[in-house]
Amino acid sequence: MKMKAVVAHELNRFAVEEVTLDPPKAGEVLVKMKATGVCHSDLSVINGTIPVPFPMVLGHEGAGIVEAVGEGVTNVRSGDHVTLSFVPNCGDCFHCLRGEAYLCLRSNPDGKMMDGTTRVHLNGEDINVMQFLGNMAEYAVVPAICLVKIPDDIDLKAAALVGCGVTTGVGAALKTAEVKPGSTVAVFGAGGVGLSIIQGARIAGAARIFAVDLSDEKLAIAGELGATDLINAGNDPLKQILALTDGIGVDYGFEAIGIPAVVDQAQKATRRGGTMTVVGVGKLSQKLELNALMFPLTAKTFKGSMYGSAEFRVDFPKYLELYRQGKLDLDRMVTHTYRIDEAPQAFADLEAGKNARGVIVYD
């Protein structure tokens, strides 16, 4: 079939293209996309922060409706509403068997399907898709082990966010760092992931949540979603957090941007014996530095958080139930919607920091 898709051709060059899509093979599912989040990781593919083989259909955060299933697929059927996961869950690899599905060994960034081939073509040439999905498109053929059925009454824009940013952030607070009730938290970066960390900390019962960002607009949203203290990053946030915690620092620090200097700020804002969690993805060439004397003496725990430590078949429905109950606000996080032809504007707005989360919606 023919369809529109957002294709990254090379570094810093992408466009909305008409491509062709093959039917699903065994173990695969054809999904009619209804909503795709415009995530910073998509931008990181475009600008080379995340190295990938070009050309590549972008998109890894989305929800839609199953249109057809390939041979052997039993977990979903035509007509089911689904959220897609960019990390598969094979169920039988080393990590999946140990409750670490977010590290599933079937995950592969080479842009191909599980069998090493592709279903998408541009001008007769095979092209890759982002992390098995390539769902910044009107349709996507994806492995069945990359999706989960969700209730039909859930807004698919909200369901799309759970596919990446919300799960990454909420899970970082609830599962990776295991924020405790009554604790103090600092979140550096109030984009889609940072706002989700803030919500996760609120759900966990944190008593005080510091939100740090350069954008006063994003800080205002952070306040609506649970942050108790709003700090503009241009006004020495470390000094402010220490002053507001009697010089001690917070129990849990989070960095949700991927900038080493900000990671350093966040870990310095974390108290001795506290837990510092790095969620933001930096460049392959960048390094984090720890003071060889202070690292052991401060007894801090440092964690890296991949996909919010998600087991998506369990966590996606759990987070959507929190949304249904009004405990997880996903609607407020969708600050602008776009048509697929408006993808260039969506990315421009992302770079300009205008949205908590922009979402592409389809007819």
N, C-alpha and C positions, 0 to 999 in steps of 0.2 A: 504494500500500500504506500501511497504518497502522503507525506505529512510535513509540517513545519517543525524545525528543531533549531536550537541555538548551538552553533558549532564553533569551537575554538580552533582556528586554523594553524596558528603559530603563536609565539609569544606576543602578547598585547594586541592580537588581532582576532576578533570573533564577529560573527554575523548570524542573522536569522536566515536559514537556508531551507529549501525544499529537498527533502531526502526521501529515500525509499526504505521501507521496513519489512523484513521477512517475517513469516508466521513463526510462532513459537515452536521449538523442537521439544523433545522429551525432557521433562523436568522444568519446563519454562512456562511463563504466563504472559499473555498480552493484556496490558492494562491501558485503558483510556484514561489519560491523566486529567484530573480536575483542578489540581493546585500544585504548584512547585515553589518552594521557598527559595529566595535569592540569598544564598548563604555566602559568607566571606570565604569559605573554602573554594567555591566556584571562582571567585575573583583570584584566589591564590593559584588556581590552575592557569588562569589567563596570564597572570604576571610572572609565573614561574616559581613562586614560593613553594608550591607543590609540583615537583617535576612529573610530567606525564608524556606519553607518546601522542603527538598530534598527527592528524586532526582528531578531535574528540567532541562528542555531544556532551554538553554540560548538564548539570542537574543531579542531585543526590538526595534531595529532601522533598518528598512528595507523597501525595495520596491520590487515589483514583478508583475506578470501577473495573473489575475484571471483565474482559470482553471474550477471551478464549483461553483454554488451557491446553498444554501439550500432553503427550502420552505420559502416564504414570503420576500425574499431579493429583493429589488427594486432599491437600490442606485448604484449597479454595476452589470455587467453581464460578462459572459465568454469572455475573450480576452482583457478586460480593463486593462490598466496599473494603478497600485495603489501604494500609500505610506501608510504604516501602522502606527497607533498611539497606543502607549502603555497605553494611557488614553482614555477610551471610551467617547463618547458624546451621552448620552441617549436622551437629548433634553427636558426632562420633570422633572428632579429632582430639588431640591432646588437650587443648584448652577448653573446648566445649564440654568434654567429660569432667572437667574440674570446675565447672561453673564460671568459666571465663569466656563466654560466647563472644564478647566484644573483641577477643583476640583470635577468633576462628581462623584456622590455617587455610581455609578455602578462600579467604580474602586475598585479592590480587589486584594491584593497581595498573595492570598492563592494558586495560581497556577492552579486554575480550570477555566472552562468556565463559562458562565453566569448561566447555569443550575446546577452548582456544580459538574459536572463530567469532565472527561478528554478525549481527543481524541488520546493521544499518549501512546504507550505501549512499554516496554522493557522486553524482555524475558517473555512475558505474564503478566507482572505486570504494573498497571497504573503508569504513572509518570506525574509530573506537568510541566507546561510551564510558562515561565517568563511573567508575567503581560498580560495574555490573548493571547500572541503572540508566544513565543518560536520560533522566526524566524531565529535563527542561525541553520538552517536546510534547506534541499532541498525543502521542502514544509511546509506550515503552514495552519492549520484550525483556523480561527479567527472570532470573532463577526463582523458582517457587520458594526456595529456602531464604529468599530476601524479602518476604512480605508476610503480613499477618492480617487476618480478617478483623474488621472493626465493626461496631454497631452502625446501622444505616442512618441513625438519627444524628450522628456526630457531624458537625460542620467540617467539610473536607479541607477547608483552609486551615483550621485548627489542627486537624489530623496530620496535615503535611508538616507542620512545624515539629511534631513529635518525631518525625523521621530523622532529624539530626539535631538542630540547635536546642530544642527543649530537653530532649533526652540527655544530650551532652551536659547541659547545665544543671538541670534538676538532679540528674544522677550523680554529678560531681559532688553535690552537697549531701544528698541522701545516702549514696552508696559508696563513693570513693572516699570522701573525707569523713562520712558518718557524723555530720553535725549533731550535736547534742542539745536538748532543750535547755534554755537559760543561758546559752553560750553567746559569745561575741564573734562577729564575722566581718571581714572586709573583702569586698569584691572590686577588683581593679578592672574596669571595662564594663560599660553598661549597654553593650549591643545585645543582639538576640541571645547569645550564650550567657553573657553576664546577667542579664535580666532573669534568665532561667535559673541561674545559680541563686540569685536573690530570692526568687520564689521558692526554690528548694529549701533554702535556709529558713525562710518563714514557715514553710510547712513542717520543717523539723522542730520548730519551736524556739529558734534563736531569739534571744532577748534584745539584741542590738545588732543592726546590720548597716555597715558603712558602705555606701556606693560611691565609687570614684570614677569620674570621667571628665573629659574636656568639654562635653556638650551639656549645657544646662537643660536643653530639651530632653535629652535622654535621662538626665538625673531626675527630672520631674516625673517621667514615666516610672523610674526606679522607685520613687517615693510612693507612687500609686500602687506598686506591686509588692511593697513590703519593706523597702529600705527605711531605716529610722533616721539615718544621718546622711546628708547629701554633700559631697565634697568635690569641688571643681579641681581637677588634676593640675591646673595651672597655679594653684595656691599652696604648694608644699603639702601634699596630702599626708606624707609620713609624719611631719611635725604635728599636723592637726589630729591625726588618729592617736598618736602617743599622748598628746595633751588631753584628749577626751577619754583616755583609758588610764589616767594617772601614771603615765610613763611605762605601763606594762605591755601594751599591745593587745591584739585580739587573739582569741583562741584558734580561729581558723582564718587563714588568708587564701585568697584565690586570685589568680591572674587569668584573664579571659581574652587577651589580645594577641599574645605571641611576640612580645617585645622584651628582650633580655633585661633592659634597664627597668622596665616595669615589674618584671618578676623580682628583681632585686628590691624594689620599693615594697612590694607585697610581702616578701619574706622578712624584711626588716620591721614591717608593721605587725608581724606575727610574734606573739610572746614566746619566751623560753618555754620549752615543753609543748608548744602548740603545733598545729598541723598546717603546712603550706602545700597547696595543691595547684599545679600548673595545668591549665586547661587549654590556653591559647597555643596555636601552632606557629612556631617561628620558622625561619629559613633553615635549610639543611646546613648552610655554611656558618650559622650562628651557634654560639656556645653559652651555657650558663656557668657562672663562676660562684664558688662557695669559699668562704674564708676557712683555710685549713685549721686554724685555731678555734674559731667560734663555732664551726659546724658541730664538733662533738660537745663543746662546753655548753652550748645553748640547748642541746637535747631536743631539737626540733625534728619533727617528722616531715620529710619532703616526699610528695607523691606526684606522679604524672597520671592524668586522667584521660583514658581513651574511651570515647563514646559514653561517658558517664557510667562506666562499668556495667553497661546494659546487657541484659538477656532480653532481647527486644520482644520475643513472643510473649513474655510475661510483663515486661515493663511498659510497652506501648499501651496495652489495654488498661494497665493500672493508672498511668498518667492521664489517659483519656477519661477514666472514671473520676479522677480528681477534678478534671475540667468540668465534667457533667455536674459534679457536686458544688461547683463554684469555688473550689479550693485552689485551683490552678487556672489563672486567667490567661488564656491564649488569645482571646479576641482583642484585648488591649495591645498585644504585641504585634498584631498585624496593622501596621500604620499606613500602608499603601498597597493597592493592588494594581496589576498591570496586565495588558494583553501580551501575548508572546511577541508580537511585532514591536512592542515597547521595551524589549529586553535591554537594548543599549541604554535607555534612560534609567531602567531599574539598576543597572550596574553603576551608572554615573551617580545616582542617588546613594547607592551603597558606599562608594568611595568618598562621597561628600559627608557621610555620616548622618543622612537625613532620616533614616528609618530605624525603628527597632527591628522590624523585619518587613521587607517587601515580599509580596507573593504574586507570582504569575498565575492567573486563572484562565481556564479554557471553557469554551462553549460546550 
